[in-house]
Amino acid sequence: MPLATPSPALAPPTILPAAPCGQQLCSARLCSTLLSSAPGRPPPPCPPPPSSCCHHSPLIALRGWGPQGWTHPTVAPEPSWSDGRKVGRRTPEPEVGSVPGSLTTSSSTIQAMGIKTALPAAELGLYSLVLSGALAYAGRGLLEASQDGAHRKAFRESVRPGWEYIGRKMDVADFEWVMWFTSFRNVIIFALSGHVLFAKLCTMVAPQLRSWMYAVYGALAVLGTMGPWYLLLLLGHCVSLYVASLLGQPWLCLGLGLASLASFKLDPLISWQSGFVTGTFDLQEVLFHGGSGFTVLRCTSFALESCAHPDRRYSLADLLKYNFYLPFFFFGPIMTFDRFHTQMSQVEPVRREGELWRIRAQAGLSVVAVMAVDIFFHFFYILTIPNDLKFANRLPDSALAGLAYSNLVYDWVKAAVLFGVVNTVARLDHLDPPQPPKCITALYVFAETHFDRGINDWLCKYVYDHIGGEHSEVIPELGATVATFAITTLWLGPCDIVYLWSFLNCFGLNFELWVQKLAELGPLAQIEGSPRPLWPSCLSPTVVSSW
């Protein structure tokens, strides 16, 4: 265990809601959307743990509001323990010449997110062995259940003939996945291919106009997909938040942004605004909620950044170029306005060495993931079985556990494929988008779990860090988590299951801080400071030892 020296102050955990969906869809997606959550001298330096033990990457934490409130991101180093664990909750060092308690825009501010725990290789190996055995046992029961239920009457609508050379039926219960690769496949390929083609031509002929080309192409794509009235509706929200940004009041911009978001989540306003969409098609509701929700978040980010940097005088054109970038428009991920504007303003962007190879590798990985999911659905009907409760009640506990785990992993793979395709196009445009979500199997501490990293960065920058400060005190941390999960609840669509889920995640985040504070008390600190017993590290309690 770490010695009884005061640990660095706590930095914020990562907090990620899922992609926006209708209120009636929130419970189906919610189960797989994971969110996350004292000054003193640092411990003596120890050799860093092997890279294979690390299942997280240090993320960025930004604090403060006001003209000088937001800091530029830097990656924080982490203290290492000799047993291979990393524990890092970091407080930014005061800038030389700064006034104590003031907010600065210095890029030297360093803060790492959450409790960073890199487990020893032996412990990871043990967990992997146990997990593999459990999944093999549960998968066998789930495969038998899928074979037995393939011809049930309740399965007819969602289990249909699949690949003929496999000779098995396929689970098609997820209409979104099916639409992406059947009805809308050609439309998606045509739209993204056109974006890449025009972007390449514009970069070669007039690179200074490429941001305008992106905006015009994206607006035309939205116009052709959703109709002119929907485009005018979004322009109205953009203009209202732009006008609010001219007043230079962050609280007004955030309040108006949340009000705009609520108008797309609560009746009767949501029913009224959905009538602006022209025509009817299968993915209309998904595209409506995605485009509207992400538009509000982007406009709010623009307004808050304008308040933070009044000297830069961002224009309405900057907002439109930011919002109507097509790859990010409907499904995200979201980049905060300051990052997007800085990267898009490069007149002659230069690729790093090996970047094209990484882009091709990510595109190939997305194709492999799509094929793997299709093959999986021919043998495991994980989306159809939960719809037949009578059949599901007869399954053994091991098969039910495998069913729940498979649904969680599938939702992660689905998001990873979507973000992987979008990020591939964005990297071709010389952008550095947020990474795809982390696999839920690698998450075991509330403070470092995250799903949609773009929305996580948005929440941490504009809400969580502003209220929670250094995230080392109980009361400010409680206020920060309550405010953050209140906005998360609004984003997902308020309903009973969202309320319960938000409460449990909020409690988990605060509970980790309470245990951290409890471990700093005299008796427990003395126990932690005593010589460590010589038991194998792989048998030590993961969370307690990480504290």
C-alpha positions in Angstrom: 0.0 0.0 0.0 1.1 3.6 -0.5 2.9 5.2 2.5 0.9 7.5 4.8 2.1 10.7 3.2 -0.5 13.1 2.0 -1.6 12.2 -1.5 -1.9 14.7 -4.4 -5.3 16.4 -4.6 -8.0 14.8 -6.4 -8.6 15.5 -10.1 -11.9 15.0 -11.8 -13.1 11.7 -13.1 -14.4 11.3 -16.6 -18.1 11.6 -17.1 -19.7 10.4 -20.3 -23.3 10.0 -21.3 -24.4 8.1 -24.3 -25.3 9.4 -27.7 -28.6 11.2 -27.7 -31.7 9.2 -28.2 -35.4 9.6 -27.8 -37.0 9.3 -24.4 -38.5 6.0 -25.3 -35.1 4.7 -26.4 -33.1 5.8 -23.3 -33.6 2.6 -21.3 -32.4 0.4 -24.1 -29.1 2.3 -24.5 -28.7 3.3 -20.9 -27.5 0.0 -19.5 -24.4 0.1 -21.5 -23.5 3.8 -21.1 -20.9 4.1 -18.5 -20.1 7.4 -16.8 -17.3 8.3 -14.5 -16.3 10.2 -11.6 -4.5 16.8 -0.3 -1.9 18.8 -1.0 1.4 17.4 0.1 4.7 16.2 -1.1 4.7 13.4 -3.7 5.9 9.9 -2.9 9.5 9.0 -3.6 10.0 8.2 -7.3 9.8 4.5 -8.3 10.3 2.7 -11.5 7.3 3.0 -13.8 5.2 -0.1 -14.3 5.3 -2.0 -17.6 3.2 -0.5 -20.3 1.1 -3.7 -20.7 -0.4 -3.0 -17.2 -1.9 0.3 -18.1 -5.5 0.3 -19.3 -6.1 4.0 -19.3 -4.7 7.1 -20.8 -4.3 10.3 -18.9 -7.1 12.6 -20.0 -7.5 16.3 -19.8 -9.1 18.4 -17.0 -9.9 22.0 -17.5 -11.1 24.4 -14.8 -12.8 27.7 -14.4 -15.1 30.2 -16.2 -14.7 33.8 -17.2 -12.4 35.6 -19.6 -9.4 33.9 -18.1 -11.1 30.9 -16.8 -10.2 28.0 -19.1 -6.8 26.5 -19.3 -5.2 24.8 -22.2 -4.9 21.0 -21.9 -1.6 19.3 -21.0 -1.0 15.7 -20.1 -0.2 15.1 -16.5 2.5 12.7 -15.3 1.5 10.1 -12.8 3.2 9.0 -9.6 4.1 5.3 -9.7 4.2 2.7 -7.0 6.7 -0.1 -6.9 4.0 -2.7 -7.2 2.9 -1.5 -10.6 -0.1 0.5 -9.5 -0.5 4.2 -10.4 -2.5 6.5 -8.3 -2.9 10.0 -9.5 -5.3 12.7 -8.4 -3.4 15.9 -9.3 -3.7 19.5 -8.3 -2.3 22.1 -10.8 0.8 23.8 -9.6 0.4 27.6 -9.1 1.8 29.6 -12.0 4.7 31.9 -11.2 3.5 35.4 -10.6 -0.2 34.4 -10.4 -2.5 35.6 -7.7 -3.6 32.8 -5.3 -7.1 31.7 -6.0 -7.3 33.4 -9.4 -8.0 31.8 -12.7 -5.4 31.8 -15.4 -5.1 30.7 -19.0 -1.5 29.4 -18.6 -0.8 26.3 -20.5 1.4 25.1 -17.7 -1.5 24.0 -15.6 -1.4 20.3 -15.2 -4.2 18.1 -13.9 -4.9 14.4 -14.4 -8.4 13.0 -14.4 -9.5 10.6 -11.8 -7.9 7.8 -9.8 -5.4 6.2 -12.2 -4.9 2.6 -11.4 -2.6 0.4 -13.5 -2.8 -3.1 -12.2 0.1 -5.5 -12.1 0.5 -8.0 -14.9 -0.1 -11.0 -12.6 -3.4 -9.5 -11.4 -4.5 -8.7 -14.9 -3.6 -12.2 -16.1 -5.7 -13.7 -13.3 -8.7 -11.6 -14.1 -8.4 -12.4 -17.8 -8.2 -16.1 -17.1 -11.3 -16.0 -14.8 -13.2 -13.8 -17.3 -12.4 -16.0 -20.2 -13.6 -19.1 -18.4 -16.8 -17.5 -17.3 -17.5 -16.2 -20.8 -16.9 -19.6 -22.3 -19.2 -21.2 -19.9 -21.9 -18.6 -20.3 -21.5 -18.5 -24.0 -22.2 -22.2 -24.3 -25.5 -21.8 -22.6 -26.4 -18.7 -24.6 -25.6 -20.5 -27.9 -27.9 -23.4 -26.9 -30.6 -20.9 -26.0 -30.3 -19.2 -29.3 -30.6 -22.5 -31.2 -33.6 -23.6 -29.1 -35.4 -20.3 -29.7 -34.6 -19.7 -33.3 -38.0 -21.1 -34.4 -40.2 -19.6 -31.7 -43.1 -17.5 -32.7 -41.9 -14.6 -30.7 -38.6 -14.6 -32.6 -40.1 -14.4 -36.1 -40.0 -10.6 -36.4 -36.4 -10.1 -35.3 -34.7 -13.4 -36.3 -34.6 -13.7 -40.1 -32.6 -15.5 -42.8 -29.0 -14.3 -42.8 -25.9 -15.3 -44.8 -26.8 -18.3 -46.9 -23.4 -19.9 -46.8 -23.5 -19.9 -43.0 -26.9 -21.6 -43.1 -28.2 -19.8 -40.0 -30.8 -17.1 -39.2 -29.6 -13.7 -38.1 -30.7 -11.4 -35.2 -31.9 -8.2 -36.7 -33.6 -6.7 -33.7 -31.3 -3.6 -33.7 -33.0 -1.5 -36.4 -30.3 1.2 -36.3 -27.5 -1.3 -37.1 -29.6 -2.9 -39.8 -30.4 0.5 -41.4 -26.8 1.6 -41.4 -25.7 -1.4 -43.4 -28.8 -1.9 -45.6 -31.1 0.9 -46.5 -28.8 3.8 -45.6 -25.5 2.2 -46.5 -25.3 3.8 -49.9 -26.4 7.1 -48.6 -23.8 7.2 -45.9 -21.0 6.1 -48.2 -22.1 8.7 -50.8 -22.3 11.5 -48.3 -18.9 10.8 -46.6 -17.2 10.1 -49.8 -18.4 13.4 -51.3 -17.2 15.1 -48.1 -13.7 13.6 -48.5 -13.5 14.3 -52.2 -14.5 18.0 -51.9 -12.3 18.4 -48.9 -9.3 17.1 -50.9 -10.0 19.3 -53.9 -10.5 22.4 -51.7 -7.3 21.6 -49.7 -5.4 21.5 -53.0 -6.9 24.5 -54.7 -7.9 26.9 -51.9 -6.9 25.6 -48.4 -7.9 28.8 -46.7 -11.5 28.1 -47.7 -11.7 24.5 -46.6 -13.7 25.4 -43.4 -16.3 27.1 -45.5 -16.5 24.2 -47.8 -17.1 21.8 -44.9 -19.9 24.1 -43.6 -21.7 24.5 -46.9 -21.4 20.8 -47.7 -22.7 19.8 -44.2 -25.6 22.3 -44.4 -26.6 21.0 -47.8 -26.5 17.4 -46.5 -28.7 18.3 -43.6 -31.1 20.1 -46.0 -31.4 17.1 -48.2 -31.8 14.7 -45.4 -34.1 16.5 -42.9 -35.6 19.3 -45.0 -35.4 23.1 -45.0 -37.6 23.7 -42.0 -35.4 21.5 -39.8 -32.4 23.4 -41.0 -34.1 26.7 -40.2 -35.0 25.4 -36.7 -31.3 24.6 -35.9 -30.2 28.0 -37.3 -32.6 29.6 -34.9 -31.0 27.9 -31.9 -27.6 28.8 -33.3 -28.5 32.5 -33.6 -30.1 32.6 -30.2 -26.9 31.3 -28.5 -24.7 33.5 -30.6 -26.7 36.6 -29.4 -26.3 35.4 -25.8 -22.5 35.1 -26.3 -22.4 38.7 -27.3 -23.5 39.7 -23.8 -20.4 38.0 -22.3 -22.3 36.3 -19.4 -21.4 32.6 -19.0 -24.3 31.8 -16.7 -26.7 33.2 -19.3 -25.1 31.1 -22.1 -25.2 27.9 -20.1 -28.7 28.5 -18.9 -30.0 29.2 -22.5 -28.1 26.2 -23.8 -29.7 23.9 -21.2 -33.1 25.4 -22.0 -32.6 24.7 -25.7 -31.5 21.1 -24.8 -34.6 20.7 -22.7 -36.8 21.8 -25.6 -35.6 18.7 -27.5 -36.1 16.4 -24.6 -39.5 17.4 -23.0 -43.0 17.6 -24.3 -44.8 19.5 -25.7 -41.8 21.4 -27.2 -40.2 18.2 -28.6 -43.4 17.2 -30.4 -43.7 20.6 -31.9 -40.1 20.8 -33.1 -40.1 17.3 -34.5 -42.8 18.5 -36.9 -40.2 20.6 -38.7 -38.7 17.5 -40.2 -39.8 16.9 -43.8 -40.9 13.4 -44.8 -40.8 10.2 -42.9 -38.1 7.5 -42.9 -36.7 4.8 -40.6 -33.9 6.7 -39.0 -35.7 10.1 -38.8 -36.1 10.0 -35.0 -32.5 9.0 -34.5 -31.1 11.7 -36.8 -33.5 14.3 -35.3 -32.4 13.7 -31.7 -28.7 13.4 -32.7 -28.5 16.5 -34.8 -30.5 18.6 -32.4 -28.8 17.5 -29.2 -25.2 17.9 -30.6 -26.1 21.2 -32.2 -27.1 22.6 -28.8 -23.9 21.3 -27.1 -21.8 22.8 -29.9 -23.5 26.2 -29.7 -23.2 26.2 -26.0 -19.5 25.5 -26.2 -19.1 28.3 -28.7 -20.9 30.7 -26.5 -18.9 29.8 -23.4 -15.6 30.1 -25.2 -16.7 33.5 -26.6 -17.3 34.6 -23.0 -13.9 33.2 -21.9 -12.0 35.0 -24.8 -13.8 38.2 -25.6 -10.6 39.5 -27.3 -10.9 36.9 -30.1 -14.3 38.2 -31.4 -15.7 34.9 -32.8 -18.3 35.5 -35.5 -21.6 33.8 -36.4 -19.7 32.3 -39.4 -17.3 30.6 -37.0 -20.2 29.1 -35.2 -21.9 27.8 -38.4 -18.6 26.4 -39.7 -18.2 24.6 -36.3 -21.7 23.3 -36.1 -22.3 22.0 -39.7 -19.2 19.9 -40.0 -20.9 16.9 -41.4 -18.9 13.9 -39.9 -19.7 15.2 -36.4 -23.2 16.6 -37.0 -25.6 13.8 -36.3 -23.7 11.3 -34.0 -20.7 13.2 -32.7 -18.2 12.9 -31.2 -18.2 16.5 -30.0 -15.1 18.6 -30.0 -15.2 21.8 -27.9 -15.1 24.9 -30.0 -11.6 26.0 -29.0 -10.0 22.8 -30.1 -12.0 22.6 -33.4 -11.4 26.3 -34.3 -7.6 26.0 -33.6 -7.2 22.9 -35.7 -9.5 24.0 -38.5 -7.8 27.4 -38.8 -4.5 25.9 -40.0 -4.0 27.1 -43.5 -1.5 24.4 -44.5 -1.9 21.5 -42.1 0.9 18.9 -42.1 0.4 15.2 -41.3 2.6 13.6 -38.7 4.8 10.7 -39.8 2.8 7.5 -40.0 -0.6 9.2 -39.6 -1.9 7.9 -42.9 -1.0 4.3 -41.9 -2.9 4.8 -38.6 -5.9 6.1 -40.5 -5.9 3.1 -42.8 -5.5 0.7 -39.8 -8.5 2.3 -38.0 -10.6 2.1 -41.2 -9.7 -1.6 -41.6 -10.4 -2.3 -37.9 -13.9 -0.8 -38.3 -14.6 -3.1 -41.3 -13.4 -6.1 -39.3 -15.6 -5.2 -36.4 -18.7 -4.9 -38.6 -18.0 -8.4 -40.0 -17.4 -9.8 -36.5 -20.7 -8.4 -35.3 -22.6 -9.8 -38.3 -21.1 -13.3 -37.7 -21.9 -13.1 -34.0 -25.5 -12.3 -34.7 -25.9 -15.5 -36.7 -25.1 -17.6 -33.6 -26.1 -15.5 -30.6 -29.5 -13.8 -30.6 -28.6 -11.5 -27.7 -31.0 -8.7 -28.8 -34.1 -10.9 -29.4 -34.0 -13.1 -26.3 -34.7 -10.2 -23.9 -37.9 -9.3 -25.8 -39.3 -12.8 -24.9 -39.4 -12.7 -21.1 -41.1 -16.1 -20.9 -38.3 -17.7 -22.7 -35.6 -15.7 -20.9 -37.0 -16.7 -17.5 -36.2 -20.4 -18.3 -32.5 -19.7 -19.0 -29.9 -20.6 -16.4 -28.2 -17.9 -14.4 -24.9 -18.3 -16.3 -26.7 -17.7 -19.7 -28.5 -14.6 -18.3 -25.2 -13.2 -17.1 -23.6 -13.8 -20.5 -26.7 -12.2 -22.2 -26.3 -9.1 -20.1 -22.6 -8.8 -20.6 -23.0 -9.4 -24.4 -25.5 -6.6 -24.7 -23.1 -4.2 -22.9 -20.1 -5.2 -25.1 -22.3 -5.0 -28.2 -23.3 -1.4 -27.5 -19.7 -0.5 -26.9 -18.7 -2.1 -30.3 -21.5 -0.3 -32.0 -20.4 3.0 -30.7 -16.7 2.2 -31.5 -17.6 1.4 -35.1 -19.6 4.6 -35.5 -16.9 6.8 -33.9 -14.2 4.9 -35.8 -15.8 5.7 -39.2 -16.4 9.3 -38.2 -12.9 9.7 -36.7 -11.3 8.3 -39.8 -13.0 11.0 -42.0 -12.1 13.7 -39.4 -8.4 12.6 -39.4 -8.4 12.8 -43.2 -9.5 16.5 -42.7 -6.5 17.0 -40.4 -8.5 17.1 -37.2 -7.7 15.3 -33.9 -11.1 14.0 -32.7 -11.8 12.4 -29.3 -10.9 8.7 -29.1 -13.5 6.0 -29.3 -15.0 4.8 -26.0 -13.1 2.5 -23.7 -14.2 -1.1 -23.5 -16.4 -1.7 -20.4 -14.3 -4.8 -19.4 -11.4 -2.5 -18.6 -13.4 -0.3 -16.3 -13.4 -1.0 -12.6 -13.2 2.4 -10.8 -15.9 5.1 -11.1 -13.3 7.8 -11.3 -11.8 6.7 -14.6 -14.7 5.2 -16.5 -16.0 7.0 -19.5 -18.0 6.2 -22.6 -18.4 9.1 -25.1 -15.1 10.9 -24.5 -16.2 14.0 -26.3 -19.3 14.6 -24.2 -17.2 13.8 -21.2 -14.7 16.6 -22.0 -17.6 19.0 -22.5 -19.2 18.2 -19.1 -15.9 18.3 -17.3 -14.8 21.6 -18.8 -18.0 23.6 -18.5 -19.7 22.1 -15.4 -17.8 19.5 -13.3 -14.5 21.2 -12.9 -16.0 24.7 -12.5 -18.1 23.6 -9.5 -15.8 20.9 -8.0 -12.5 23.0 -8.2 -9.7 20.7 -7.2 -12.1 17.8 -6.4 -10.5 17.2 -3.0 -13.3 18.5 -0.8 -16.5 16.5 0.0 -19.1 19.3 -0.3 -17.9 20.9 -3.6 -17.5 17.4 -5.1 -21.0 16.5 -4.1 -22.3 19.7 -5.7 -20.2 19.1 -8.9 -21.5 15.5 -9.3 -25.1 16.5 -8.7 -25.0 19.3 -11.2 -23.2 17.2 -13.8 -25.5 14.2 -13.5 -28.5 16.6 -13.6 -27.4 17.7 -17.0 -26.6 14.1 -18.0 -30.1 13.1 -17.1 -31.5 15.9 -19.3 -29.2 14.8 -22.1 -30.4 11.2 -22.0 -34.0 12.1 -21.6 -35.6 12.2 -18.1 -37.3 9.0 -17.1 -37.4 6.7 -14.0 -34.5 4.5 -15.1 -32.3 7.5 -16.0 -33.0 9.0 -12.5 -32.0 5.7 -10.8 -28.9 5.3 -13.0 -27.7 8.9 -12.4 -28.2 8.5 -8.7 -26.1 5.3 -8.5 -23.3 6.8 -10.6 -23.4 10.0 -8.6 -23.2 8.0 -5.4 -20.3 5.9 -6.7 -18.2 8.9 -7.6 -18.7 10.5 -4.2 -18.2 7.2 -2.3 -14.7 6.9 -3.8 -13.8 10.3 -2.5 -15.3 9.5 0.9 -13.1 6.3 1.1 -10.1 8.4 0.0 -10.8 10.9 2.9 -11.4 8.0 5.3 -8.0 6.5 4.4 -6.3 9.8 5.3 -7.5 9.6 8.9 -4.9 8.9 11.6 -5.6 5.2 12.4 -6.0 4.1 8.8 -3.1 6.2 7.7 -0.9 4.5 10.3 -2.0 1.1 9.0 -1.2 2.0 5.4 2.1 3.4 6.5 3.2 0.1 8.2 5.4 -2.4 6.3 3.5 -4.2 3.6 2.8 -7.9 4.1 4.4 -10.3 1.6 1.3 -11.6 -0.1 1.0 -11.8 -3.9 -0.1 -8.5 -5.4 -2.6 -10.3 -7.5 -4.5 -11.3 -4.4 -4.7 -7.8 -3.0 -8.0 -5.8 -3.1 -7.9 -3.8 -6.3 -9.7 -0.6 -5.2 -8.4 -0.4 -1.6 -4.8 -0.9 -2.6 -5.2 1.7 -5.4 -6.0 4.2 -2.7 
